[in-house]
Amino acid sequence: MNELTPQEVAQSLATLKDWQKRAAVLERQYVFQDFPTAITFVNRVAEAAEKAWHHPDIDIRWNKVVLTLTTHDAGGLTRKDFELAAVCDALARDLPGPRAAGT
């Protein structure tokens, strides 16, 4: 899979809510009502990531989960990163608590 151009990254980023580009990665923080809900989300992400064979870096801090996506073998962001980001957003929708920091 090829790394996206800066223009393609900007266009793809515009389709996602609350994700930010930082250097060569996409990142989003989710905030849930409690730790068990955060873990439920992480388990859902793990299943989806394994199915897609594309694995995010995951940081869990009580009710906060930060996902970081990049395609290491492409050297940056690819379509796979944006596709998995959209899947992760869908996985969070029915869980209790705010969906992103500041929302």
C-alpha positions, 0 to 999 in steps of 0.5 A: 500500500502506498503512502498518501500524498499531503493532499490525499491526507488532507482530504481523508482527514476532512472525512473524520471527526476528532482525528488529528494528524501528527507528523506521520500518524493519525491520533484520536483520544476517546473518553468514556464513562469508566475503565470497563467501558474503555476496555470494552472499546479496546477489545472491539478495536483489537478484533477489528484491527486483527481482522484488517491486519492493521494494528494501532498503538493503544494507550489506556489511562483509566477512561481515556483511550488514545489510538495512534495509526500509521502504516509503518511499512509504507513509511506514513499514512495510507488508506488503511489508516483512514479506513481503520479510524472510521471503523474505530469511530463506529465501534465507539458510537454505542458506548456510554460517555463522551466519544472524544476529548472536549466533546 
